[in-house]
Amino acid sequence: MISEEMGIIKGKITFIDGSVFDFREIMGIKEIDYRFHYMDKNMKLICRWDSAPHHPEIKSFPYHLHTNKEVLNSPKMNLIKALDEISLNVIWNIER
């Protein structure tokens, strides 16, 4: 639930290599909820960081990283950290 003490940022970015970043981050005084979904130019999942509490077996619960093969531990993310990670992939794609 969004309130006067919370803010939301969401959007979609298409990068020069054709990859797409779909994001949503809800920030509050005491909590953060996010979904950072990164896909290749064919809209296939590269990775998704999220804070949904649906993988309690993960050590970093509720924070985790989905790949196209598995769910992994992940530190708490934010939009800037996700963009930093994605920029490395985009640079690698355009330089090869």
MARSE-191229 format. One record per residue (C-alpha): x, y, z; residue in three letters. Coordinates in steps of 0.001 Angstrom, whole numbers. Last residue first. Example, Ala and Ser with C-alpha at 12.3 -4.5 7.8 and 13.67 -1.06 7.14 Angstrom:
% residues 2
{xx: 13670 yy: -1060 zz: 7140 residuo: SER};
{xx: 12300 yy: -4500 zz: 7800 residuo: ALA};
END
This chain:
% residues 96
{xx: 32284 yy: -7973 zz: -28400 residuo: ARG};
{xx: 32220 yy: -4388 zz: -27218 residuo: GLU};
{xx: 28449 yy: -3849 zz: -27449 residuo: ILE};
{xx: 27577 yy: -6885 zz: -25342 residuo: ASN};
{xx: 30266 yy: -6251 zz: -22684 residuo: TRP};
{xx: 29078 yy: -2657 zz: -22282 residuo: ILE};
{xx: 25478 yy: -3834 zz: -21878 residuo: VAL};
{xx: 26488 yy: -6442 zz: -19297 residuo: ASN};
{xx: 28509 yy: -3967 zz: -17240 residuo: LEU};
{xx: 25653 yy: -1458 zz: -17453 residuo: SER};
{xx: 23276 yy: -4072 zz: -16011 residuo: ILE};
{xx: 25205 yy: -4352 zz: -12751 residuo: GLU};
{xx: 25397 yy: -568 zz: -12287 residuo: ASP};
{xx: 21722 yy: -234 zz: -13207 residuo: LEU};
{xx: 20803 yy: -2777 zz: -10524 residuo: ALA};
{xx: 22880 yy: -928 zz: -7920 residuo: LYS};
{xx: 21213 yy: 2387 zz: -8834 residuo: ILE};
{xx: 17696 yy: 941 zz: -8688 residuo: LEU};
{xx: 18129 yy: -686 zz: -5295 residuo: ASN};
{xx: 19246 yy: -4095 zz: -4157 residuo: MET};
{xx: 19383 yy: -5985 zz: -851 residuo: LYS};
{xx: 22135 yy: -8533 zz: -1245 residuo: PRO};
{xx: 21412 yy: -11543 zz: -3394 residuo: SER};
{xx: 21214 yy: -15262 zz: -2766 residuo: ASN};
{xx: 20345 yy: -17267 zz: -5847 residuo: LEU};
{xx: 17308 yy: -18637 zz: -7679 residuo: VAL};
{xx: 18078 yy: -20881 zz: -10631 residuo: GLU};
{xx: 18361 yy: -21482 zz: -14374 residuo: LYS};
{xx: 17171 yy: -18391 zz: -16295 residuo: ASN};
{xx: 18452 yy: -16315 zz: -13389 residuo: THR};
{xx: 16415 yy: -15159 zz: -10419 residuo: HIS};
{xx: 18157 yy: -13117 zz: -7734 residuo: LEU};
{xx: 17082 yy: -12911 zz: -4103 residuo: HIS};
{xx: 16098 yy: -10643 zz: -1228 residuo: TYR};
{xx: 13505 yy: -12117 zz: 1152 residuo: PRO};
{xx: 15534 yy: -14000 zz: 2203 residuo: PHE};
{xx: 19355 yy: -13646 zz: 1890 residuo: SER};
{xx: 19929 yy: -17299 zz: 2896 residuo: LYS};
{xx: 17397 yy: -18555 zz: 343 residuo: ILE};
{xx: 15080 yy: -21257 zz: 1719 residuo: GLU};
{xx: 12364 yy: -18661 zz: 2354 residuo: PRO};
{xx: 11875 yy: -18190 zz: -1408 residuo: HIS};
{xx: 8494 yy: -16473 zz: -1857 residuo: HIS};
{xx: 8911 yy: -13262 zz: 140 residuo: PRO};
{xx: 9029 yy: -10929 zz: -2879 residuo: ALA};
{xx: 12173 yy: -8795 zz: -2630 residuo: SER};
{xx: 13293 yy: -8974 zz: -6220 residuo: ASP};
{xx: 16275 yy: -9147 zz: -8510 residuo: TRP};
{xx: 15540 yy: -10508 zz: -11941 residuo: ARG};
{xx: 18071 yy: -11904 zz: -14367 residuo: CYS};
{xx: 18735 yy: -12501 zz: -18052 residuo: ILE};
{xx: 15120 yy: -13353 zz: -18816 residuo: LEU};
{xx: 14236 yy: -13680 zz: -22476 residuo: LYS};
{xx: 12681 yy: -10598 zz: -24105 residuo: MET};
{xx: 14393 yy: -11287 zz: -27454 residuo: ASN};
{xx: 16642 yy: -8244 zz: -26940 residuo: LYS};
{xx: 17767 yy: -9703 zz: -23599 residuo: ASP};
{xx: 15814 yy: -9222 zz: -20400 residuo: MET};
{xx: 16362 yy: -7528 zz: -17016 residuo: TYR};
{xx: 13622 yy: -7471 zz: -14364 residuo: HIS};
{xx: 14220 yy: -5303 zz: -11287 residuo: PHE};
{xx: 11416 yy: -5898 zz: -8801 residuo: ARG};
{xx: 11449 yy: -3971 zz: -5555 residuo: TYR};
{xx: 9980 yy: -3496 zz: -2104 residuo: ASP};
{xx: 11643 yy: -1319 zz: 504 residuo: ILE};
{xx: 10775 yy: -812 zz: 4131 residuo: GLU};
{xx: 11144 yy: 1398 zz: 7171 residuo: LYS};
{xx: 10741 yy: 4958 zz: 5871 residuo: ILE};
{xx: 9269 yy: 3802 zz: 2609 residuo: GLY};
{xx: 10497 yy: 3013 zz: -860 residuo: MET};
{xx: 8689 yy: 1185 zz: -3627 residuo: ILE};
{xx: 10873 yy: 173 zz: -6559 residuo: GLU};
{xx: 9613 yy: -1008 zz: -9926 residuo: ARG};
{xx: 11743 yy: -1927 zz: -12905 residuo: PHE};
{xx: 11678 yy: -3234 zz: -16467 residuo: ASP};
{xx: 15157 yy: -3312 zz: -18021 residuo: PHE};
{xx: 15353 yy: -4230 zz: -21696 residuo: VAL};
{xx: 18250 yy: -5459 zz: -23820 residuo: SER};
{xx: 18471 yy: -4117 zz: -27370 residuo: GLY};
{xx: 22249 yy: -3541 zz: -27252 residuo: ASP};
{xx: 21698 yy: 240 zz: -27059 residuo: ILE};
{xx: 19525 yy: -171 zz: -23961 residuo: PHE};
{xx: 15733 yy: -215 zz: -23651 residuo: THR};
{xx: 14599 yy: 1217 zz: -20323 residuo: ILE};
{xx: 11243 yy: 531 zz: -18662 residuo: LYS};
{xx: 9624 yy: 2308 zz: -15774 residuo: GLY};
{xx: 8799 yy: 2423 zz: -12120 residuo: LYS};
{xx: 9460 yy: 4671 zz: -9156 residuo: ILE};
{xx: 7343 yy: 4566 zz: -6050 residuo: ILE};
{xx: 7337 yy: 6677 zz: -2913 residuo: GLY};
{xx: 6226 yy: 6075 zz: 640 residuo: MET};
{xx: 5491 yy: 8201 zz: 3713 residuo: GLU};
{xx: 2305 yy: 9689 zz: 2229 residuo: GLU};
{xx: 1051 yy: 6162 zz: 1606 residuo: SER};
{xx: 1368 yy: 3395 zz: -991 residuo: ILE};
{xx: 0 yy: 0 zz: 0 residuo: MET};
END
